[in-house]
Amino acid sequence: MRANWTEERGEAGGAIENFARIRDACGAVGVRGPGSVEPMPNTMRALLTGTGSLRLGTVPIPVPEPGQLLVRTAAVSLNNADASADASSGGVEQVAGYEFSGEVVGGDDTLLGQRVMGTAPAAFAEFVAVDRRHVVPVPEQLAPAAAAALPVALFTEHGALTVAGAEPGQTVLVTAGSSALGLIGIQVARVLGAARVLATTRTAGKRALLERVGADLALCADGADLADEVLEATHSAGVDVVLDHIGGAMVDVAIGSAAPDGVVVSVGRLGGAEATIDLFGLARRRVRLLSVSYGFTPPEVIGDRLAALAPVVLPAVADGRIAAVIDSVHPFGDAAAALDRLRGGAAEGKVVLTLT
Ligand SMILES: NC(=O)c1ccc[n+]([C@@H]2O[C@H](COP(=O)([O-])OP(=O)(O)OC[C@H]3O[C@@H](n4cnc5c(N)ncnc54)[C@H](OP(=O)(O)O)[C@@H]3O)[C@@H](O)[C@H]2O)c1
């Protein structure tokens, strides 16, 4: 895997300045000439958080600032953070959401009509103003719902494998492999050349799903026994890289599952944000514990992570080796039901809202 992303970072050169090159890499289409854009209304429908659910409201259309694009959204998808957005809003209503797909309608005449997918605050609206570095072109043939389901997971999981320094031929363990991120992490690891991908779920019925997206072995375990199962499955070698989406007590288990000189990347905290770890366990195996976090990452680094998808990951999306896993698609106006689906914990993959 190392060769791939050394190349990627060299080629990407940061952000998405060379949009055309990235567009070509993934076979995207859809650029219309300037002048074909319809007159813009002043207000738009948006989903507001802050009252315990997602409420449909009317707000002004954002005006893109320098460095931003204005995108007319076609679909948006829910993330774990949307389930708890009320708690961080302080009771003040604001436009919800982080992830979308749509079409550029402003901010850069050369990109008008380009289909893009990306991430921005206030994404759950008919229009979103987005840092131009935070979108990538939508590969040809990819439907709006699938495009909306991918960007956060793609750049987070690819970013996690990148910071881990993962290399082709290695073994990767994905905890909570059935989470929306984990399902993409399994596929990205495969595409980057992992020799073996192990993934976990607490639900026996989801093992088939993990195997369907590319896991060689789906482990149904959620505690200390997981490290034993991983060591047994790897002939006591342990795994080279762990992408951990659970946190809490799983962090120590992940360290115990790692090979000597292995890397554990903390990606998610589904099981809690606090962990007690055996520092002797870390030292004995010379394991490195790292983390990636969208919320604490500077905009330019998010731009670099999205640009780094161009050479390998976006072509894999374009040819179907990486596919969105969609739990359900709801009309934009049925957002409350979609949020209930996410909060209920039964979703398998992404919950998506469509606007067209
Ligand atoms: N680092 C970043 O930049 C970044 C970006 C986005 C999200 N995240 C974080 O990544 C994590 C995953 O997000 P997501 O949206 O992909 O999750 P998700 O789709 O909501 O994952 C839900 C699934 O995870 C499993 N799960 C839930 N709680 C668990 C627990 N306590 N222990 C073990 N498994 C559990 C369950 O599957 P089973 O039935 O198989 O147990 C559940 O169906 C979250 O913590 C999220 O905040 C991080």
The ligand as an ORCA input file, in Angstrom:
! r2SCAN-3c Opt
* xyz 0 1
  N     -12.363      9.806     12.763
  C     -13.219     10.416     11.973
  O     -12.849     11.325     11.245
  C     -14.650      9.978     11.968
  C     -15.505     10.376     10.929
  C     -16.833      9.930     10.950
  C     -17.287      9.147     12.004
  N     -16.418      8.808     13.001
  C     -16.832      7.947     14.115
  O     -16.710      6.593     13.665
  C     -17.639      5.765     14.384
  C     -18.463      4.982     13.395
  O     -19.383      5.847     12.780
  P     -20.461      5.272     11.761
  O     -21.350      6.383     11.363
  O     -19.762      4.500     10.719
  O     -21.244      4.275     12.734
  P     -22.612      3.517     12.482
  O     -22.828      3.267     11.051
  O     -23.674      4.253     13.214
  O     -22.269      2.123     13.220
  C     -23.279      1.426     13.802
  C     -22.857     -0.020     14.003
  O     -21.668     -0.108     14.804
  C     -21.786     -1.179     15.723
  N     -21.679     -0.649     17.082
  C     -22.391      0.359     17.614
  N     -22.026      0.578     18.889
  C     -21.070     -0.314     19.164
  C     -20.316     -0.604     20.313
  N     -20.481      0.080     21.447
  N     -19.432     -1.592     20.253
  C     -19.274     -2.285     19.128
  N     -19.966     -2.069     18.002
  C     -20.858     -1.084     18.014
  C     -23.149     -1.815     15.529
  O     -23.016     -2.939     14.676
  P     -22.960     -4.468     15.232
  O     -24.354     -4.968     15.203
  O     -22.116     -5.161     14.231
  O     -22.338     -4.445     16.577
  C     -23.927     -0.745     14.782
  O     -24.893     -1.268     13.888
  C     -18.450      6.706     15.268
  O     -17.878      6.747     16.547
  C     -18.276      8.050     14.572
  O     -18.470      9.124     15.444
  C     -15.122      9.197     12.991
*
